[in-house]
Amino acid sequence: MKNSKKIIRPLGVVLVAVAAVGVWWYQGTRDVAEPLRLVLYGNIDIREADLAFNNSEHVAELLVQEGARVHKGQLLATLHSERMEAEVEAAKARVASRRAVLARLEAGSRPEEILQAKADVAAVNARLIEAQATYRRTETLYRNHDISRQALDSALAARNTARAELKVSQEALALAVAGPRQEDIDEARAMLKADEAQLVLVREVLKDASLYAPFDGVIRNRILEPGDMVTPQTPVFTLARTSPLWVRAYVPESSLGKLVPGMAASVSTDSYPDKEYRAWIGYISPTAEFTPKNVETPELRTRLVYQVRIHVCNPNDELRLGMPATVAIDLGQPRPGADCSEQGAD
């Protein structure tokens, strides 16, 4: 019995040791299977715009060079504008003429014009009275066979002409009193509106002879030179945004569920190996794609992956387009992440 107890005690110690080793091995393998840090590889990316004139003319001036930092609204280049300026002046003259015509029609007849029309009626009426008297005397003479038939016909024609002239002058007086027709005023107003629209158009064309920066950025390419002919399809500059800046990376489906937009991250580059840039996940693609050729990790080359954009703070302007970058994401962090204003500058 004593011998059996001596055998059982060492056996128990061995079992406890085996169990401890098993627990240690399980914890170790679980930690390996579920790492708390995800590392991705990608390249720095930014948005760019090709800037062009919305006009067709020769380039007069280019005011910036490659590498220049520009601000939104800054003048970058101009076209020869003499022809466009002349078109603006001609359009302004047409508008002024149309406004004068419309003002005259809306004001109606002046008192002097009405008085003149009344005087014309009185003068024609006097001529009619004279013509009627002449006709009566001529008719009496004709009946007494003292004049020819031709003289009577001439007197009759003069009387009829005076009557017609009186009617015309009376209608002119009525028009002067009534003033312009509403249809004429509406037509003049419409023609003025068309000329004003044309003036706006040619002024806009003149404005398009100047090229302004649409946002803050850096001139990457100066494509043309003064004297070159441009069209709206001809880029003049390539302008790169200074913000936002991000790393375009790719994550396999097995790690996709561990990431959500807003998670904090850190970015490092070969150019500044001892420096980390604060970052956060800004976008996760909803669709899968084949791994791009420039992804560095060999194990991802044959898999379907999801594009991820990790927005990064660049306070000292050290990161450049296309620069390789390494992204580290702590998977045990609380969610979500922060932005540059909250993270501060490195």
C-alpha positions in Angstrom: 0.0 0.0 0.0 2.8 2.4 0.8 4.5 1.6 -2.5 1.3 2.4 -4.4 1.0 5.8 -2.7 4.6 6.6 -3.7 3.8 5.8 -7.3 0.5 7.9 -7.4 2.2 11.1 -6.1 4.8 11.5 -8.8 2.1 10.7 -11.4 -0.1 13.5 -10.1 2.7 16.0 -10.3 3.3 14.9 -13.9 -0.4 15.3 -14.8 -0.5 18.8 -13.3 2.6 19.7 -15.3 1.1 18.4 -18.5 -2.1 20.3 -17.9 -0.1 23.5 -17.3 1.9 23.0 -20.5 -1.4 22.4 -22.3 -3.0 25.6 -21.0 0.2 27.6 -22.0 0.2 26.1 -25.4 -3.5 26.9 -26.0 -3.0 30.5 -24.9 0.0 30.8 -27.1 -1.7 29.4 -30.2 -4.8 31.5 -29.6 -2.7 34.6 -29.4 -1.0 33.7 -32.7 -4.3 32.9 -34.3 -5.9 36.2 -33.2 -3.2 38.9 -33.3 -4.1 42.3 -31.7 -2.3 44.3 -34.4 -3.0 44.4 -38.1 -0.3 45.6 -40.5 -1.1 46.8 -44.0 1.0 48.0 -46.9 0.1 50.6 -49.5 0.9 53.9 -51.1 0.2 57.6 -50.3 -2.7 58.9 -52.5 -4.3 62.3 -53.0 -6.9 63.8 -55.3 -5.9 65.7 -58.4 -7.6 67.9 -60.9 -6.6 68.9 -64.5 -7.3 72.6 -64.8 -8.4 74.1 -68.2 -9.8 77.3 -69.5 -13.5 77.2 -70.5 -12.6 79.1 -73.6 -10.7 78.9 -76.9 -7.9 81.5 -77.3 -4.1 81.9 -77.0 -2.5 81.8 -73.6 -1.3 85.2 -72.5 0.3 84.5 -69.1 1.1 81.5 -66.8 1.6 82.9 -63.3 2.8 79.8 -61.4 5.4 77.0 -61.8 5.5 73.3 -60.8 5.7 72.9 -57.1 4.0 76.2 -56.3 1.5 76.2 -53.4 -1.7 77.9 -54.4 -4.8 78.9 -52.6 -8.4 78.6 -53.6 -9.4 81.6 -55.8 -5.8 82.4 -56.7 -5.2 83.6 -60.4 -3.1 81.0 -62.2 -3.2 82.0 -65.9 -4.9 84.3 -68.4 -5.8 84.3 -72.1 -5.6 87.1 -74.6 -8.9 88.9 -74.0 -9.1 91.9 -76.5 -11.7 90.2 -78.7 -13.9 89.3 -75.7 -13.6 92.8 -74.2 -14.9 94.3 -77.5 -17.8 91.9 -77.5 -18.7 93.0 -73.9 -18.6 96.7 -75.0 -20.9 96.0 -78.0 -23.3 94.1 -75.8 -23.4 96.9 -73.3 -24.3 99.4 -76.1 -27.1 97.2 -77.3 -28.6 97.0 -73.8 -28.4 100.7 -73.4 -30.2 101.2 -76.7 -33.0 98.8 -75.8 -33.5 100.4 -72.4 -33.9 103.8 -74.1 -36.5 102.4 -76.5 -38.4 100.7 -73.7 -38.4 103.8 -71.5 -39.8 105.9 -74.4 -42.6 103.4 -75.0 -43.5 103.1 -71.3 -43.5 106.9 -70.9 -46.1 107.3 -73.7 -46.5 110.4 -75.8 -45.2 113.7 -74.5 -47.6 116.6 -74.1 -45.8 118.4 -76.9 -46.4 115.5 -79.3 -50.2 115.6 -78.5 -50.3 119.4 -79.1 -48.5 118.9 -82.4 -51.0 116.2 -83.4 -53.9 118.5 -82.5 -52.3 121.3 -84.5 -52.0 119.0 -87.5 -55.7 118.1 -87.3 -56.7 121.8 -87.2 -54.5 122.6 -90.2 -55.9 119.8 -92.3 -59.4 120.7 -91.2 -58.8 124.3 -92.5 -57.6 123.0 -95.8 -60.7 120.8 -96.0 -63.0 123.8 -95.4 -61.2 125.7 -98.1 -61.3 122.7 -100.5 -65.1 122.3 -99.9 -65.7 126.0 -100.6 -63.6 125.9 -103.8 -65.5 122.8 -105.0 -68.9 124.5 -104.4 -67.8 127.6 -106.4 -66.4 125.5 -109.2 -69.6 123.4 -109.3 -71.7 126.6 -109.8 -69.4 127.8 -112.6 -69.6 124.5 -114.3 -73.4 124.5 -114.2 -73.3 127.9 -115.9 -70.9 126.5 -118.5 -68.2 129.0 -117.4 -65.5 126.3 -116.8 -64.6 122.9 -118.1 -65.4 119.5 -116.6 -61.7 119.1 -115.9 -61.7 122.1 -113.5 -64.7 120.6 -111.6 -62.9 117.2 -111.3 -59.8 118.9 -110.0 -61.7 120.7 -107.3 -63.5 117.5 -106.3 -60.2 115.7 -106.0 -58.7 118.4 -103.8 -61.8 118.2 -101.5 -61.5 114.4 -101.2 -57.8 114.6 -100.6 -58.3 117.0 -97.7 -61.0 114.7 -96.2 -58.5 111.8 -96.3 -55.7 113.9 -94.8 -58.1 115.0 -92.0 -58.9 111.4 -91.2 -55.2 110.4 -91.0 -54.4 113.4 -88.8 -57.3 112.6 -86.5 -56.1 108.9 -86.1 -52.6 110.2 -85.4 -54.0 112.4 -82.7 -55.9 109.4 -81.2 -52.7 107.3 -81.2 -50.7 110.1 -79.5 -53.4 110.5 -76.8 -53.6 106.7 -76.3 -49.8 106.1 -76.3 -47.9 103.0 -77.4 -49.7 99.6 -77.6 -49.0 97.2 -74.8 -47.8 94.7 -77.3 -45.1 97.0 -78.4 -44.0 97.6 -74.8 -43.9 93.8 -74.2 -41.9 93.3 -77.4 -39.4 96.0 -76.4 -39.1 94.5 -72.9 -38.5 91.0 -74.3 -35.8 92.3 -76.6 -34.1 94.1 -73.7 -34.1 90.9 -71.7 -32.5 89.0 -74.5 -29.8 91.6 -74.9 -29.2 91.7 -71.1 -28.8 87.9 -71.2 -26.3 88.2 -74.1 -24.3 90.8 -72.0 -24.2 88.3 -69.1 -23.0 85.6 -71.5 -20.1 87.7 -73.0 -19.1 88.9 -69.5 -18.9 85.2 -68.4 -16.8 84.4 -71.5 -14.5 87.3 -70.6 -14.3 85.9 -67.0 -13.3 82.5 -68.4 -10.2 84.1 -69.9 -8.8 83.9 -66.3 -8.0 80.6 -64.7 -8.3 80.4 -60.9 -7.4 77.6 -58.4 -10.5 75.7 -57.4 -9.0 74.6 -54.1 -5.8 74.8 -52.0 -3.1 72.6 -53.5 0.3 72.2 -55.2 0.9 72.6 -58.9 2.2 69.2 -60.0 2.4 69.8 -63.8 2.6 72.9 -65.9 1.5 71.5 -69.3 1.3 74.6 -71.6 3.3 77.8 -72.2 2.4 81.4 -73.2 1.3 81.5 -76.8 -0.2 78.0 -76.9 -3.7 77.7 -78.2 -6.2 76.2 -75.8 -9.7 74.8 -75.8 -11.9 73.7 -73.0 -10.5 70.2 -73.5 -6.8 71.3 -73.1 -5.4 71.0 -69.6 -3.1 73.8 -68.5 -2.1 72.6 -65.0 -2.4 69.5 -62.8 -3.3 70.6 -59.3 -2.9 68.2 -56.4 -4.9 68.7 -53.1 -2.9 69.1 -50.0 -5.8 67.6 -48.0 -7.2 65.1 -47.5 -4.3 62.7 -47.7 -4.6 58.9 -47.3 -2.9 55.6 -47.7 -4.5 53.3 -50.3 -4.1 49.8 -48.8 -5.8 46.4 -49.3 -7.1 44.0 -46.6 -8.0 40.3 -47.0 -11.5 39.2 -46.3 -10.3 37.3 -43.2 -9.4 40.6 -41.6 -12.2 42.7 -43.0 -14.5 42.1 -40.0 -11.9 43.5 -37.6 -12.0 47.0 -39.2 -14.6 49.7 -39.1 -14.4 53.3 -40.3 -13.0 55.7 -37.7 -10.6 53.2 -36.1 -7.3 54.9 -35.2 -4.1 53.8 -37.0 -0.4 54.9 -37.4 1.5 55.3 -40.6 5.2 55.0 -41.2 7.4 55.4 -44.3 10.8 54.4 -45.4 11.7 58.1 -45.8 11.1 58.8 -42.1 11.5 55.3 -40.5 11.6 56.7 -36.9 8.4 58.7 -37.3 4.8 57.7 -37.1 1.9 59.7 -38.5 -1.4 59.6 -36.8 -4.2 58.3 -39.0 -7.6 56.7 -39.0 -9.7 54.5 -41.3 -11.8 56.7 -43.5 -13.2 54.3 -46.1 -13.7 50.5 -46.6 -14.7 49.4 -50.1 -18.0 47.5 -50.2 -16.8 45.3 -53.1 -13.9 42.9 -53.4 -11.2 43.1 -56.1 -8.1 41.2 -57.1 -4.9 42.3 -55.3 -3.1 45.0 -57.2 0.5 44.2 -58.4 2.1 46.9 -56.2 0.9 45.3 -52.9 4.1 44.2 -51.1 2.9 41.2 -49.1 3.3 38.0 -51.1 0.6 36.1 -49.2 -2.1 38.6 -50.5 -1.1 38.5 -54.2 -3.5 35.7 -55.2 -6.5 36.6 -53.1 -9.5 38.8 -53.4 -9.1 41.9 -51.1 -11.0 45.0 -50.1 -9.6 48.5 -50.6 -9.1 50.6 -47.5 -8.3 54.3 -47.3 -6.4 55.3 -44.1 -6.6 59.1 -43.8 -3.3 60.4 -42.4 -2.2 63.7 -40.8 0.6 65.4 -42.7 1.3 68.6 -40.7 4.9 69.1 -41.9 4.1 68.2 -45.6 6.5 65.3 -45.5 4.3 62.7 -47.3 4.2 62.6 -51.1 2.0 61.1 -53.7 2.9 57.4 -54.4 5.2 57.1 -51.4 5.1 53.5 -50.0 3.7 53.4 -46.5 3.1 50.9 -43.7 -0.1 51.1 -41.7 -0.5 49.6 -38.2 -3.9 49.2 -36.6 -4.5 48.2 -33.0 -7.4 45.8 -33.1 -8.0 46.0 -29.4 -8.8 49.7 -29.4 -12.1 51.2 -28.5 -14.1 52.6 -31.5 -14.2 55.0 -33.2 -11.0 57.0 -34.0 -10.4 60.8 -34.4 -9.5 63.4 -36.9 -6.4 65.6 -37.3 -7.6 68.4 -35.1 -8.2 66.0 -32.2 -4.9 64.1 -32.8 -2.7 67.1 -33.0 0.5 67.5 -35.1 3.5 65.2 -35.1 
